[in-house]
Amino acid sequence: MPANPLTASDREQIRAGIERGDSDACIARGLGRHRSTIGREIACNGGRAAHTATKAQVRADKARLRPKHRCWSLNPNWRGR
């Protein structure tokens, strides 16, 4: 999990920035994030034309809750390095 994941409020601000026609870098400066974080968020949620804060938050919530398989649970002989 990222150290500082985007919040629902961040996603609302991203949507507002898209509606204003702001660049990814401009939105990122306003949120104190790197522009690639904003670019990935927009791309993963349908691009500028389809991005909505609600859908993006639902997607993030589902991703966070999915079962995560650990190496040692899948292979009992795994010893790590």
C-alpha distances in whole Angstrom, upper triangle without the diagonal:
4,6,8,8,11,13,16,18,17,17,21,21,20,23,25,25,26,29,30,30,28,26,22,23,25,22,20,22,23,19,19,16,17,19,17,14,16,18,15,15,18,19,16,18,22,23,25,27,25,22,22,20,20,19,16,15,16,14,11,12,13,10,8,11,12,13,11,14,14,17,19,19,20,23,24,26,23,23,20,21
4,5,5,9,12,15,17,15,15,19,19,18,21,23,23,23,26,28,27,25,23,19,20,22,19,16,19,19,16,15,12,13,16,14,11,14,16,13,13,17,18,16,18,21,21,23,26,24,21,21,19,20,19,16,15,17,15,12,13,15,12,10,14,15,17,15,17,17,20,22,22,24,26,28,29,25,26,22,23
4,6,10,12,16,17,15,17,20,20,19,22,24,23,25,28,29,28,26,24,21,20,22,20,17,18,19,15,14,12,13,16,16,13,15,18,16,16,19,21,19,21,24,24,25,28,27,23,23,20,22,22,18,17,19,18,14,15,18,15,13,16,18,19,17,20,19,22,24,24,26,28,29,30,27,27,23,24
4,7,9,13,13,11,13,16,16,16,19,21,20,22,25,25,25,23,22,18,18,19,17,14,15,16,12,11,10,12,15,14,11,13,16,15,14,17,19,18,19,22,22,23,26,24,21,20,17,19,20,16,15,17,17,13,14,17,15,13,17,19,21,19,22,22,25,27,27,29,31,32,34,30,30,27,27
4,6,10,11,9,11,14,14,14,16,19,18,20,22,23,24,21,20,17,18,19,16,13,16,16,12,12,10,12,14,14,10,11,14,13,11,14,16,15,15,19,19,20,23,21,17,17,14,15,16,12,11,14,13,9,11,14,12,10,14,16,18,18,21,21,24,26,26,27,30,32,33,30,31,28,28
4,7,8,6,7,10,11,10,13,15,15,16,19,20,20,18,18,15,16,16,13,11,14,13,10,11,9,12,13,13,9,9,13,11,9,12,14,13,13,17,17,17,20,18,14,14,11,13,13,10,9,12,12,9,11,14,13,12,15,18,21,20,24,24,27,30,29,30,33,35,37,34,34,31,32
4,5,5,6,9,10,11,13,14,15,17,19,20,21,19,20,17,18,18,14,14,16,14,11,13,12,15,16,16,13,12,15,15,11,14,17,15,14,18,18,18,21,19,15,13,10,11,13,10,8,11,12,9,10,14,14,13,15,18,21,21,25,26,29,31,31,32,35,37,39,36,36,34,35
4,5,5,6,9,10,11,12,14,15,17,19,20,19,20,17,19,19,15,15,17,15,12,15,15,17,18,18,15,13,16,16,12,14,17,15,14,17,17,17,19,17,13,11,7,8,10,8,6,9,11,10,10,14,14,14,16,19,22,23,27,28,31,34,33,34,37,39,41,38,39,36,38
4,5,5,6,9,10,11,12,14,15,17,18,17,18,16,18,17,13,13,15,12,10,13,14,17,17,18,15,13,17,17,13,15,18,17,16,18,18,17,19,18,14,12,8,10,13,11,10,13,15,13,14,17,18,17,20,23,26,26,30,31,34,37,36,37,40,42,44,41,41,39,40
4,5,5,6,9,10,10,12,14,15,16,15,15,13,14,13,10,10,12,10,7,10,10,13,13,14,11,10,13,14,10,12,15,15,14,17,16,15,18,17,13,12,8,11,13,11,10,14,14,12,14,17,17,17,20,22,25,25,29,30,33,35,35,36,39,41,42,39,40,37,38
4,5,5,6,9,10,11,12,14,15,14,15,13,15,14,10,11,14,12,10,13,12,14,14,14,11,9,12,12,9,9,13,12,11,13,13,12,15,13,9,8,5,8,10,7,7,11,12,11,13,16,16,16,19,21,24,25,28,30,32,35,34,35,38,40,42,39,40,37,38
4,5,5,6,9,10,11,12,14,14,15,14,16,15,11,13,15,12,11,15,14,17,16,17,15,12,15,15,12,12,15,15,13,15,15,13,15,13,10,8,5,8,11,10,10,13,14,14,15,18,19,19,22,24,27,28,32,33,36,39,38,38,41,44,46,43,44,41,42
4,5,5,6,9,10,10,12,11,13,12,13,11,8,10,11,9,8,12,12,14,14,16,13,11,14,15,12,12,16,16,15,16,15,13,15,15,12,10,8,12,14,12,13,16,17,16,18,21,21,21,24,26,29,30,33,35,37,40,39,40,43,45,47,44,44,41,42
4,5,5,6,9,10,11,9,10,9,11,10,6,8,11,9,9,12,11,13,11,13,11,8,10,12,9,8,12,13,11,13,12,10,12,12,9,9,8,11,13,10,12,15,15,15,17,20,19,20,23,25,28,28,32,33,35,38,38,38,41,44,45,42,43,40,40
4,5,5,6,9,10,10,12,11,14,13,9,12,14,13,12,16,15,16,14,16,14,11,12,13,11,9,12,13,11,12,11,8,10,10,7,6,6,10,11,10,12,15,15,15,18,20,20,21,24,25,29,30,33,35,37,40,39,40,43,45,47,44,45,42,43
4,5,5,6,9,9,11,12,14,12,9,12,14,11,12,16,16,17,16,18,16,13,14,16,14,12,16,17,15,15,14,11,12,13,10,10,9,13,15,14,15,18,19,19,21,23,24,24,27,29,32,33,36,38,40,43,43,43,46,48,50,47,48,45,46
4,5,5,6,5,8,8,10,8,6,10,11,9,11,14,14,15,13,15,14,11,12,15,13,11,15,17,15,15,13,10,12,13,11,12,11,15,16,15,17,20,20,20,22,24,24,25,28,30,33,33,36,38,40,43,43,43,46,48,50,46,47,44,44
4,5,5,6,8,8,11,10,8,11,14,13,13,16,16,16,13,15,14,11,11,14,12,9,12,15,13,12,10,6,9,10,9,10,11,14,15,14,16,19,19,19,22,24,24,25,28,29,32,33,36,37,40,43,42,42,45,48,49,46,47,44,44
4,5,8,10,12,15,13,11,15,16,15,16,19,19,20,17,19,18,14,15,17,15,12,15,17,15,14,12,9,9,11,10,11,12,15,16,16,18,20,21,21,24,26,26,27,30,31,35,35,39,40,43,46,45,45,48,51,52,49,50,47,48
4,6,9,11,13,11,10,14,15,13,15,18,18,19,17,19,19,15,16,19,17,15,17,20,18,17,15,11,12,15,13,14,15,18,19,19,21,23,24,24,26,29,29,30,32,34,37,38,41,42,45,48,47,47,50,53,54,51,52,49,49
4,7,9,12,10,10,13,14,14,16,18,18,18,15,17,17,14,14,17,16,13,16,19,17,16,13,9,11,14,13,15,16,19,20,19,21,24,24,24,27,29,28,30,33,34,37,37,40,42,44,47,47,46,49,52,53,50,51,48,48
4,7,8,6,6,10,11,10,13,15,15,15,12,14,15,11,12,15,15,12,15,18,17,17,14,11,13,15,14,15,16,20,20,19,21,24,23,23,26,28,27,28,32,33,36,36,39,40,42,45,45,45,47,50,51,48,49,45,45
4,5,5,6,9,10,11,13,14,13,12,9,11,13,10,9,13,13,11,13,16,16,16,13,10,14,16,14,16,17,21,21,19,21,24,23,22,26,28,26,28,31,32,35,34,37,38,40,43,43,43,45,48,49,46,46,43,42
4,5,5,6,9,10,11,12,10,9,6,8,9,6,6,10,10,9,11,14,14,15,12,10,14,15,13,15,15,19,19,16,18,21,20,19,23,25,23,24,28,28,31,31,33,34,36,39,39,39,42,44,45,42,42,39,39
4,5,5,6,9,10,10,9,7,5,8,10,8,9,12,13,12,14,17,18,18,15,14,18,19,17,19,18,22,22,19,21,24,23,22,25,27,25,26,30,31,33,32,35,35,37,40,41,41,43,45,46,43,43,39,39
4,5,5,6,9,10,10,10,8,12,12,10,11,15,14,14,16,19,19,19,16,14,18,19,17,18,18,21,22,20,21,25,24,23,26,28,27,27,31,32,35,34,37,38,40,43,43,43,45,48,49,45,46,42,42
4,6,5,6,9,8,9,8,11,10,7,10,13,12,11,14,16,16,17,15,13,16,17,14,15,14,18,19,16,17,21,21,19,22,25,24,24,27,29,32,31,35,35,37,40,40,41,43,46,47,43,44,40,40
4,5,5,6,5,6,5,8,8,6,9,11,11,12,14,16,16,18,16,15,18,19,16,17,15,19,20,17,18,21,20,18,21,24,22,23,26,28,30,29,32,33,35,38,38,38,41,43,44,41,41,37,37
4,5,5,6,7,8,11,11,10,13,15,15,15,18,20,20,22,19,18,21,22,19,20,18,22,23,20,21,24,24,22,24,27,26,26,29,31,34,33,35,36,37,40,41,41,44,46,47,43,43,39,39
4,6,8,10,10,14,13,11,14,16,15,15,19,20,20,22,19,17,21,21,18,18,16,20,21,19,19,23,23,21,23,26,25,25,29,31,33,33,36,36,39,41,42,42,45,47,48,44,44,41,41
4,5,9,10,12,10,9,13,15,13,14,17,18,18,20,19,17,21,21,17,17,15,18,19,16,16,20,20,18,20,23,22,22,25,27,30,29,32,33,35,38,38,39,41,43,44,41,41,38,38
4,7,9,12,10,10,14,15,14,16,19,20,20,23,21,20,23,23,20,20,18,21,22,19,19,23,22,20,22,25,23,22,26,28,30,29,32,32,34,37,37,38,40,42,43,40,40,36,36
4,6,8,7,7,11,12,11,14,16,17,18,20,18,18,22,21,18,19,17,20,20,17,17,21,20,17,20,23,21,20,24,25,28,27,29,29,31,34,35,35,37,40,40,37,37,33,33
4,5,5,7,9,10,11,13,15,16,17,20,17,17,21,21,18,20,18,22,22,18,19,22,21,18,21,24,21,21,25,26,28,27,29,29,31,34,35,35,37,39,40,36,36,32,32
4,5,5,6,9,10,11,12,14,16,17,15,14,18,19,16,18,17,21,21,17,19,22,20,19,22,24,22,22,26,27,29,28,30,31,32,35,36,36,38,41,41,38,38,35,34
4,5,5,6,8,10,10,12,14,16,14,14,18,18,16,18,17,21,20,16,18,21,19,17,20,22,19,20,24,24,27,25,27,28,29,32,33,33,35,38,38,35,35,32,31
4,5,5,6,9,10,11,12,15,13,14,18,17,14,16,15,18,17,13,15,18,16,14,17,19,16,17,21,21,24,23,25,26,27,31,31,31,33,36,37,33,34,30,30
4,5,5,6,9,10,11,13,11,11,15,15,12,13,12,16,15,12,14,17,15,14,17,19,17,18,22,23,26,25,28,29,30,34,34,34,36,39,40,37,37,34,34
4,5,5,6,9,10,11,9,10,13,14,11,14,14,17,16,13,16,18,16,15,19,20,18,20,23,23,26,25,28,29,30,34,34,34,36,39,40,37,37,34,34
4,5,5,6,8,10,9,11,14,14,11,14,14,16,15,11,14,16,13,12,16,17,15,16,20,20,23,22,24,25,27,30,30,30,32,35,36,33,34,31,31
4,6,5,6,9,9,10,13,12,9,10,10,13,11,8,10,13,11,10,14,15,13,15,18,19,22,21,24,26,28,31,31,30,33,36,37,34,35,32,33
4,6,5,7,5,6,9,9,6,9,10,13,11,9,12,14,12,12,16,17,16,18,21,21,25,24,27,29,31,34,34,33,36,39,40,37,39,36,36
4,5,6,5,8,10,10,8,11,13,15,13,10,14,15,13,13,17,17,16,18,21,21,24,24,26,28,29,33,33,32,34,37,39,36,37,34,35
4,6,7,10,12,10,9,11,12,13,11,8,11,12,9,10,14,14,12,15,18,17,20,20,23,25,26,30,29,28,31,34,36,33,35,32,33
4,6,9,10,7,5,8,9,10,7,6,10,10,8,10,13,13,13,15,18,18,21,22,25,27,29,32,31,31,34,37,38,36,37,35,36
4,7,7,5,5,8,11,12,10,9,13,13,11,13,17,16,16,19,21,21,24,25,27,30,32,35,34,33,36,39,41,38,40,38,39
4,6,6,6,9,12,14,12,11,15,16,14,16,19,19,18,21,24,24,27,27,30,32,33,37,36,35,38,41,43,40,41,39,39
4,6,6,9,11,14,13,12,16,17,16,17,21,21,21,23,26,26,30,30,33,35,37,40,39,39,42,45,46,43,44,42,42
4,6,9,12,14,13,13,17,18,17,19,22,22,22,25,27,27,31,31,34,37,38,42,41,40,43,46,48,45,47,44,45
4,6,10,11,10,10,14,14,14,16,19,19,19,22,24,24,28,29,32,34,36,39,38,37,41,44,45,43,45,42,43
4,7,9,8,7,11,12,12,13,16,17,17,19,21,22,26,26,30,32,34,37,36,36,39,42,44,41,42,40,41
4,6,6,6,9,10,11,12,14,16,17,18,20,22,25,26,30,32,35,38,36,36,40,42,44,42,43,41,42
4,6,5,6,9,10,10,12,14,15,16,18,20,24,25,28,31,33,36,35,35,38,41,43,40,42,39,40
4,5,5,6,9,10,11,12,14,15,17,19,22,24,28,30,33,35,34,34,38,40,42,40,41,39,41
4,5,5,6,9,10,11,12,14,16,17,20,22,25,28,31,34,32,32,35,38,40,38,40,37,39
4,6,5,6,9,10,11,12,14,16,19,20,24,26,29,32,30,30,34,36,38,36,37,35,36
4,5,5,6,9,10,10,12,14,18,19,23,25,28,31,29,30,33,35,38,35,36,34,36
4,5,5,6,9,10,11,12,16,18,22,24,27,30,28,28,32,34,37,34,36,34,36
4,5,5,6,9,10,11,15,16,19,22,25,27,26,26,29,32,34,32,33,31,33
4,5,5,6,9,10,14,14,18,20,23,26,25,25,28,30,33,30,31,29,31
4,5,5,6,9,12,14,18,20,23,25,24,24,28,30,32,30,32,30,32
4,5,5,6,10,12,16,18,22,24,22,22,26,28,31,28,30,29,31
4,6,5,9,10,13,16,19,21,20,20,23,26,28,26,27,26,27
4,6,9,9,13,15,18,20,19,20,23,25,28,25,26,24,26
4,6,8,12,15,18,20,18,19,22,24,27,25,26,25,28
4,6,10,13,16,18,16,16,20,22,25,23,25,24,26
4,6,10,13,15,12,13,16,18,21,20,22,21,24
4,6,10,12,10,11,14,16,19,17,19,17,20
4,7,8,7,7,10,13,15,13,16,15,18
4,6,5,7,9,11,13,10,12,11,14
4,6,5,6,8,10,7,9,9,12
4,5,5,6,7,5,7,8,12
4,6,6,9,9,11,12,16
4,7,9,8,12,13,16
4,5,5,9,11,14
4,6,8,11,14
4,6,9,12
4,6,9
4,7
4
